[in-house]
């Protein structure tokens, strides 16, 4: 038998080859209730994962044995007994330990990524002690996979088009004038999933966060392909310029909404980047938008996957800033109504209602607030894992520990990603109606992000003063005439919702 985990659902997990099942090999899928007991997942995430698994089982028909069990071990024993089982390398350390502990299971290479883990290790080992910069890795992937290349040169003679992709949102509009993204329609499988989740919650067996709502993300290959096609045809053109912008009334902007489909294995990253490149070569999409999309998948997504395995399991416990504060209840409960700061209230409500928001709200509003407040990075990582439909261990450990919370001290990024309210004001329309003023550090209208930014620099001035990317703002602390008042204000605020 060949065992398919719930994030190995696309056809590229069934092709023959190293670690792949032969034609006609019986397949096994296990829906383990214990997964949902261990963490308090967002209701939308639990629904999407179960719906995707059950849709795939329906597609595979008699070829698959679909087991609903309490644990993976129980399901494997019931379905396979002592029969030999193969499986592609799982996407978490916990799952990898599990399959390696099972004597009848043979583990093959991972699929669903562009670069084999051993190839990345060889590339990283050849760096001679240099920092493993994402930009260097991205260029290596572009060369080795011939992505957006004109011979030996990058298309357009530039590797990085970020300069063209950091526009603030158009001030005259509350939404981008682009066609809506693909949204699926629920079916009888979704009805069954909703019924089961309701029953589990009523029985007290499982608890969720967030709100139940119609499924908003693809749960099968056909839906994922339709979502990719709609993005490439109608939304890719405007993706690049505004990929870092935020509008309160338009949480999706021109984003592809494909991360959950990629992370469930419904889409292969190669097909996404190759089809995007084809749009540019056919003259249907500008290079800056295509390069921005390719960078997100072949650059950042691939880089995060590789670092998860390269840095090792102890990486998740990194905490060089010694942040230990627990997550407050209003944050854990996604209680956006308790928050007065409009930017945080808006984004937390998006997470509560959909289990998704794009990368800038994740990094510069949610992650930045957690960093400024000194919350335990392991708890913040777990929160992102549980509350986002595209959140998996391999996704969130590097993204949160390394980039968002700077808990690794710079192994992954060169500086902490946090800012005052001025950045949020420049890149969004969230500050105008807010009771707080982005320019105020102290007083009745002090912006929690502006105050939090300077307080963060003050607490960590010794470390950050020696970082060339943060040394200048740290020196600026000496010019703050209200530093004493800022310290008193931040101590009094504690972890109350801003």
C-alpha positions as CSV (number, residue, x, y, z in Angstrom):
1,X,0.0,0.0,0.0
2,X,1.0,3.6,-0.5
3,X,0.0,6.0,2.3
4,X,-1.1,9.6,1.3
5,X,-1.1,12.2,4.0
6,X,-3.7,15.0,4.0
7,X,-1.3,17.4,2.4
8,X,-0.3,15.0,-0.4
9,X,-3.4,15.2,-2.5
10,X,-2.4,16.0,-6.0
11,X,-1.5,13.8,-9.0
12,X,2.2,14.5,-8.6
13,X,2.1,12.3,-5.4
14,X,1.0,9.3,-7.4
15,X,3.4,9.3,-10.3
16,X,5.9,6.4,-10.5
17,X,9.5,7.0,-9.6
18,X,11.7,7.1,-6.5
19,X,9.3,6.6,-3.6
20,X,6.3,6.8,-5.8
21,X,3.6,4.1,-6.1
22,X,3.4,1.9,-9.1
23,X,0.4,1.9,-11.4
24,X,-2.5,0.2,-9.5
25,X,-0.8,0.2,-6.1
26,X,-3.5,0.2,-3.4
27,X,-3.7,3.6,-1.6
28,X,-4.3,4.4,2.0
29,X,-5.6,7.6,3.6
30,X,-6.1,8.1,7.4
31,X,-8.3,10.7,9.0
32,X,-7.0,10.9,12.5
33,X,-9.2,12.6,15.1
34,X,-6.2,13.1,17.4
35,X,-4.8,15.7,15.0
36,X,-7.7,18.0,15.9
37,X,-7.5,17.3,19.6
38,X,-3.9,18.3,19.9
39,X,-4.4,21.8,18.7
40,X,-7.4,24.2,18.7
41,X,-7.6,24.8,15.0
42,X,-9.5,27.4,13.1
43,X,-12.9,26.0,12.1
44,X,-12.3,27.0,8.5
45,X,-8.9,25.2,8.5
46,X,-10.4,22.0,9.9
47,X,-13.2,22.1,7.4
48,X,-10.8,22.6,4.4
49,X,-8.4,19.8,5.4
50,X,-11.2,17.3,5.9
51,X,-13.1,18.3,2.8
52,X,-9.9,18.1,0.7
53,X,-9.1,14.6,2.0
54,X,-12.6,13.3,1.5
55,X,-12.8,14.8,-2.0
56,X,-9.6,13.1,-2.9
57,X,-10.8,9.8,-1.5
58,X,-14.0,10.1,-3.6
59,X,-11.9,10.7,-6.7
60,X,-9.7,7.7,-6.1
61,X,-12.7,5.4,-5.5
62,X,-12.0,1.7,-4.9
63,X,-8.3,2.2,-5.2
64,X,-8.1,3.9,-1.8
65,X,-8.8,2.6,1.7
66,X,-10.0,5.6,3.7
67,X,-9.9,5.0,7.4
68,X,-11.4,7.3,10.1
69,X,-9.5,6.5,13.3
70,X,-8.4,8.0,16.6
71,X,-4.7,8.0,15.7
72,X,-2.5,7.3,12.6
73,X,-1.1,4.2,14.3
74,X,-4.6,2.8,14.9
75,X,-5.7,3.6,11.3
76,X,-2.5,2.0,9.8
77,X,-3.0,-1.2,11.9
78,X,-6.6,-1.5,10.9
79,X,-6.0,-1.0,7.2
80,X,-2.6,-2.5,6.5
81,X,-1.8,-4.8,9.4
82,X,1.8,-6.0,8.8
83,X,1.7,-5.3,5.0
84,X,4.5,-3.2,3.6
85,X,3.6,0.4,3.2
86,X,5.4,3.2,1.3
87,X,4.9,7.0,1.9
88,X,6.4,10.2,0.6
89,X,8.5,12.1,3.2
90,X,6.0,14.0,5.4
91,X,6.1,17.7,5.9
92,X,6.7,17.9,9.7
93,X,9.2,16.5,12.1
94,X,6.5,14.9,14.2
95,X,5.1,13.1,11.2
96,X,8.5,12.1,10.0
97,X,9.3,10.6,13.4
98,X,6.1,8.7,13.3
99,X,6.6,7.0,9.9
100,X,10.2,6.2,10.7
101,X,9.1,4.5,13.9
102,X,6.8,2.1,12.0
103,X,8.8,-1.0,10.9
104,X,6.6,-1.8,7.8
105,X,6.8,1.8,6.4
106,X,9.4,2.8,3.8
107,X,9.8,6.5,3.4
108,X,10.6,8.0,0.0
109,X,11.7,11.5,-0.9
110,X,9.4,14.5,-0.4
111,X,7.4,15.8,-3.3
112,X,5.6,19.0,-4.0
113,X,8.7,21.2,-4.0
114,X,11.1,22.3,-6.6
115,X,14.4,21.5,-5.0
116,X,15.4,18.2,-3.3
117,X,16.5,18.7,0.3
118,X,19.9,17.1,-0.4
119,X,20.4,19.6,-3.2
120,X,19.7,22.5,-0.9
121,X,22.1,21.1,1.7
122,X,24.8,20.8,-0.9
123,X,24.2,24.4,-2.0
124,X,24.1,25.7,1.6
125,X,27.3,23.7,2.4
126,X,29.1,25.3,-0.5
127,X,28.4,28.8,0.8
128,X,31.6,28.8,2.9
129,X,30.0,30.1,6.0
130,X,28.1,32.9,4.3
131,X,24.6,33.8,5.5
132,X,22.0,31.8,3.6
133,X,20.3,34.7,2.0
134,X,16.9,34.2,0.3
135,X,18.0,36.3,-2.6
136,X,21.0,34.1,-3.4
137,X,18.9,31.0,-3.1
138,X,16.2,32.4,-5.4
139,X,18.7,33.3,-8.1
140,X,20.1,29.8,-7.9
141,X,16.7,28.2,-8.3
142,X,15.9,30.5,-11.2
143,X,19.1,29.4,-12.9
144,X,18.9,25.7,-12.2
145,X,15.2,25.5,-13.2
146,X,15.5,28.0,-16.1
147,X,12.7,30.2,-14.7
148,X,12.4,33.7,-16.1
149,X,15.8,33.4,-17.8
150,X,17.1,34.7,-21.1
151,X,20.1,32.5,-21.6
152,X,22.4,33.2,-18.6
153,X,20.7,36.5,-17.7
154,X,17.5,37.1,-15.8
155,X,14.5,38.2,-17.9
156,X,14.6,42.0,-18.3
157,X,18.2,42.0,-17.0
158,X,17.1,42.3,-13.4
159,X,16.7,39.6,-10.8
160,X,14.7,41.6,-8.4
161,X,11.7,43.8,-9.3
162,X,10.7,44.6,-5.7
163,X,11.1,48.3,-6.4
164,X,8.2,48.1,-8.8
165,X,6.1,46.0,-6.4
166,X,5.8,48.2,-3.3
167,X,3.2,50.8,-4.2
168,X,0.9,52.0,-1.5
169,X,-2.8,51.3,-2.3
170,X,-4.6,53.7,-4.6
171,X,-6.0,56.5,-2.3
172,X,-9.1,57.1,-4.4
173,X,-10.5,53.6,-4.1
174,X,-11.5,51.3,-1.3
175,X,-10.9,48.2,-3.4
176,X,-8.7,47.3,-6.3
177,X,-10.5,47.4,-9.6
178,X,-9.9,43.7,-10.5
179,X,-12.2,40.7,-11.0
180,X,-12.9,38.8,-7.9
181,X,-10.9,35.6,-7.1
182,X,-12.2,32.2,-7.7
183,X,-14.4,30.9,-4.9
184,X,-15.6,27.3,-4.8
185,X,-19.1,26.0,-4.2
186,X,-19.8,23.6,-1.4
187,X,-21.2,20.2,-2.1
188,X,-22.5,17.2,-0.1
189,X,-19.0,16.3,1.1
190,X,-18.8,19.8,2.7
191,X,-22.2,19.2,4.3
192,X,-20.9,15.9,5.8
193,X,-17.8,17.7,7.1
194,X,-19.8,20.5,8.7
195,X,-22.0,18.0,10.3
196,X,-19.1,16.0,11.7
197,X,-17.3,19.2,13.0
198,X,-20.5,20.4,14.7
199,X,-20.9,17.0,16.3
200,X,-17.3,16.8,17.6
201,X,-17.7,20.3,19.1
202,X,-21.0,19.5,20.7
203,X,-19.6,16.4,22.2
204,X,-16.7,18.4,23.7
205,X,-14.3,16.1,21.9
206,X,-12.7,18.9,19.8
207,X,-12.7,22.7,20.2
208,X,-12.2,25.3,17.4
209,X,-11.4,29.0,17.1
210,X,-12.8,31.3,14.4
211,X,-16.2,31.3,12.7
212,X,-17.8,28.7,10.5
213,X,-18.5,30.0,7.0
214,X,-18.9,28.6,3.5
215,X,-15.6,27.0,2.3
216,X,-13.6,29.7,0.6
217,X,-10.6,27.7,-0.7
218,X,-10.3,24.8,-3.2
219,X,-10.7,21.3,-1.8
220,X,-9.9,19.3,-5.0
221,X,-7.6,19.4,-8.0
222,X,-10.3,20.8,-10.4
223,X,-11.1,23.7,-8.1
224,X,-7.4,24.4,-7.5
225,X,-6.7,24.5,-11.3
226,X,-9.7,26.8,-11.8
227,X,-8.4,29.1,-9.1
228,X,-5.0,29.2,-10.7
229,X,-6.5,29.9,-14.1
230,X,-8.6,32.7,-12.9
231,X,-5.6,34.3,-11.1
232,X,-3.4,34.1,-14.2
233,X,-6.1,35.3,-16.5
234,X,-7.7,38.1,-14.6
235,X,-5.6,39.1,-11.5
236,X,-1.9,38.5,-12.2
237,X,-1.5,41.8,-14.1
238,X,-2.2,43.9,-11.0
239,X,-0.6,41.5,-8.5
240,X,2.9,42.9,-8.5
241,X,2.5,46.6,-7.9
242,X,0.1,46.2,-4.9
243,X,1.3,43.0,-3.4
244,X,2.5,44.8,-0.2
245,X,-0.5,47.1,0.0
246,X,-3.5,46.8,2.4
247,X,-7.1,48.0,2.0
248,X,-9.6,47.5,4.8
249,X,-12.5,46.6,2.5
250,X,-10.4,44.5,0.1
251,X,-8.5,41.8,2.1
252,X,-7.6,39.8,-1.0
253,X,-6.5,42.6,-3.3
254,X,-4.9,40.9,-6.3
255,X,-3.4,38.0,-4.3
256,X,-3.7,34.5,-5.8
257,X,-5.2,32.7,-2.7
258,X,-3.3,29.6,-3.9
259,X,-1.2,29.0,-0.8
260,X,-3.6,26.5,0.7
261,X,-3.9,24.6,-2.6
262,X,-0.1,24.4,-2.8
263,X,0.2,23.3,0.8
264,X,-2.5,20.6,0.5
265,X,-0.6,19.3,-2.6
266,X,-3.5,20.1,-5.0
267,X,-1.1,22.2,-7.1
268,X,2.5,21.6,-8.0
269,X,4.7,24.7,-7.6
270,X,6.3,24.0,-11.0
271,X,3.0,24.3,-12.8
272,X,2.3,27.6,-11.1
273,X,5.5,29.3,-11.9
274,X,5.8,27.9,-15.4
275,X,2.3,29.0,-16.3
276,X,2.9,32.5,-14.9
277,X,6.1,32.8,-17.0
278,X,4.1,31.7,-20.0
279,X,1.7,34.6,-19.4
280,X,4.6,37.1,-19.5
281,X,6.2,35.5,-22.6
282,X,2.8,35.7,-24.4
283,X,2.6,39.4,-23.5
284,X,-0.4,39.0,-21.3
285,X,1.2,40.0,-18.0
286,X,3.9,42.5,-17.0
287,X,7.3,41.2,-15.9
288,X,7.2,42.8,-12.4
289,X,3.9,41.0,-11.5
290,X,5.1,37.7,-12.9
291,X,8.5,38.0,-11.1
292,X,6.8,38.9,-7.9
293,X,4.6,35.8,-8.1
294,X,7.5,33.5,-9.1
295,X,9.6,35.0,-6.2
296,X,6.8,34.1,-3.7
297,X,6.8,30.4,-4.8
298,X,10.2,29.5,-6.2
299,X,11.9,32.0,-3.8
300,X,10.2,32.4,-0.5
301,X,8.0,29.2,-0.2
302,X,10.9,27.0,-1.3
303,X,13.3,28.8,0.9
304,X,11.1,28.3,4.0
305,X,10.6,24.6,3.3
306,X,14.4,24.1,2.9
307,X,15.3,26.0,6.1
308,X,12.8,24.1,8.1
309,X,14.8,20.9,7.5
310,X,18.3,22.5,7.2
311,X,18.2,24.3,10.6
312,X,16.9,21.2,12.4
313,X,14.2,20.6,14.9
314,X,15.8,22.6,17.7
315,X,15.4,25.8,15.6
316,X,11.7,26.1,16.7
317,X,12.9,26.7,20.3
318,X,15.1,29.7,19.3
319,X,14.4,32.7,21.5
320,X,17.4,35.0,21.5
321,X,15.3,38.0,22.6
322,X,14.1,36.0,25.6
323,X,10.5,36.9,25.0
324,X,8.3,34.8,27.3
325,X,5.0,36.6,27.8
326,X,1.9,34.4,27.1
327,X,-0.6,35.2,24.4
328,X,-3.5,37.1,26.0
329,X,-7.0,35.7,25.9
330,X,-8.4,38.2,23.4
331,X,-5.7,37.3,20.9
332,X,-6.2,33.5,21.3
333,X,-10.0,33.9,20.9
334,X,-9.6,36.1,17.8
335,X,-11.7,38.7,19.7
336,X,-11.4,41.5,17.2
337,X,-14.3,43.4,18.8
338,X,-12.1,44.0,21.9
339,X,-9.5,45.9,19.9
340,X,-9.7,49.6,19.2
341,X,-6.7,50.0,16.9
342,X,-8.3,49.9,13.5
343,X,-5.5,48.1,11.7
344,X,-5.3,45.2,14.2
345,X,-9.0,45.0,14.7
346,X,-9.5,44.8,10.9
347,X,-6.9,42.1,10.4
348,X,-7.8,40.0,13.4
349,X,-11.4,40.0,12.2
350,X,-10.3,38.8,8.8
351,X,-8.5,35.9,10.5
352,X,-11.5,35.2,12.7
353,X,-13.9,35.1,9.8
354,X,-11.8,33.4,7.1
355,X,-8.6,31.9,8.5
356,X,-6.6,34.0,6.0
357,X,-5.0,37.3,5.4
358,X,-2.2,38.2,3.1
359,X,1.5,38.3,4.0
360,X,1.8,42.0,4.9
361,X,-1.0,42.0,7.6
362,X,0.6,38.7,8.9
363,X,4.0,40.2,9.2
364,X,3.6,43.9,9.8
365,X,0.4,44.0,11.8
366,X,-0.1,40.6,13.6
367,X,3.6,39.5,13.8
368,X,4.8,43.0,14.5
369,X,2.4,43.5,17.4
370,X,3.4,40.1,19.0
371,X,7.1,41.0,18.6
372,X,6.7,44.5,20.2
373,X,4.7,43.0,23.1
374,X,7.4,40.4,23.8
375,X,5.2,37.3,23.4
376,X,6.7,33.8,23.5
377,X,7.7,33.1,19.9
378,X,6.8,29.4,20.3
379,X,3.3,30.3,21.3
380,X,3.0,32.8,18.4
381,X,4.2,30.2,16.0
382,X,1.6,27.7,17.3
383,X,-1.1,30.4,16.9
384,X,-0.3,31.1,13.3
385,X,-0.2,27.3,12.6
386,X,-3.6,26.8,14.1
387,X,-5.4,29.9,12.9
388,X,-4.5,30.0,9.2
389,X,-5.9,27.7,6.5
390,X,-2.5,27.4,4.9
391,X,-0.6,27.0,8.1
392,X,1.6,23.9,8.6
393,X,4.6,23.3,10.8
394,X,7.1,23.7,8.0
395,X,5.5,26.9,6.9
396,X,5.2,28.7,10.3
397,X,8.4,27.7,12.1
398,X,10.8,29.6,9.8
399,X,8.2,32.3,8.9
400,X,7.4,33.1,12.5
401,X,10.5,32.1,14.5
402,X,12.9,33.5,11.9
403,X,11.3,36.3,10.1
404,X,8.3,37.6,12.1
405,X,9.7,37.3,15.7
406,X,13.4,37.5,15.0
407,X,13.8,34.8,17.6
408,X,16.8,33.3,15.8
409,X,18.8,36.5,16.1
410,X,19.3,36.9,12.4
411,X,20.0,33.4,11.0
412,X,17.2,33.9,8.5
413,X,16.8,37.7,8.2
414,X,19.1,40.6,8.7
415,X,16.8,42.6,11.0
416,X,13.5,42.4,13.0
417,X,10.5,43.1,10.8
418,X,8.6,45.6,12.8
419,X,7.7,49.3,12.4
420,X,5.8,52.2,13.8
421,X,2.5,53.4,12.6
422,X,4.0,55.4,9.8
423,X,4.6,52.3,7.7
424,X,1.0,51.0,8.2
425,X,-0.3,54.5,7.3
426,X,1.8,54.6,4.1
427,X,0.9,51.1,2.9
428,X,-2.8,51.0,3.9
429,X,-6.0,52.9,4.4
430,X,-6.3,51.6,7.9
431,X,-5.1,54.6,9.9
432,X,-7.5,57.4,8.8
433,X,-10.6,56.6,10.9
434,X,-8.6,55.2,13.8
435,X,-8.8,56.7,17.3
436,X,-4.9,56.6,17.4
437,X,-2.5,58.8,15.4
438,X,0.4,57.1,13.7
439,X,2.7,60.0,14.6
440,X,2.0,59.9,18.4
441,X,4.2,57.9,20.7
442,X,2.7,58.9,24.0
443,X,-0.6,60.4,25.2
444,X,-4.3,59.7,24.7
445,X,-3.9,59.1,20.9
446,X,-0.6,57.3,20.9
447,X,-0.4,54.7,18.2
448,X,0.2,51.3,19.7
449,X,2.6,50.4,16.9
450,X,4.6,53.6,17.1
451,X,4.8,53.3,20.9
452,X,5.5,49.6,20.6
453,X,8.3,50.1,18.0
454,X,10.2,52.5,20.1
455,X,9.7,50.5,23.2
456,X,11.0,47.4,21.4
457,X,14.1,49.2,20.4
458,X,14.6,50.5,23.9
459,X,14.3,47.0,25.5
460,X,16.8,45.5,23.0
461,X,19.0,48.5,22.3
462,X,22.2,46.6,23.2
463,X,21.6,43.9,20.6
464,X,20.0,46.0,17.9
465,X,22.5,48.8,18.3
466,X,25.2,46.5,16.9
467,X,23.1,45.6,13.8
468,X,23.9,47.8,10.9
469,X,20.2,47.8,9.8
470,X,18.9,48.9,13.1
471,X,21.8,50.9,14.6
472,X,20.5,54.2,13.3
473,X,17.0,54.1,14.9
474,X,18.5,52.8,18.1
475,X,20.7,55.9,18.2
476,X,17.5,57.9,17.7
477,X,16.3,56.8,21.2
478,X,18.7,59.3,22.7
479,X,16.7,62.1,21.0
480,X,13.4,61.1,22.4
481,X,12.3,63.6,25.0
482,X,9.4,61.5,26.1
483,X,11.3,58.2,26.6
484,X,10.5,58.1,30.3
485,X,6.8,58.6,29.6
486,X,6.9,56.0,26.9
487,X,8.3,53.4,29.3
488,X,5.7,54.2,31.9
489,X,2.9,54.1,29.3
490,X,4.0,50.7,28.0
491,X,4.3,49.2,31.4
492,X,0.8,50.3,32.3
493,X,-0.6,49.0,29.0
494,X,0.5,45.4,29.6
495,X,-1.3,43.0,27.3
496,X,-4.7,44.8,27.2
497,X,-6.1,44.9,23.7
498,X,-4.8,48.2,22.1
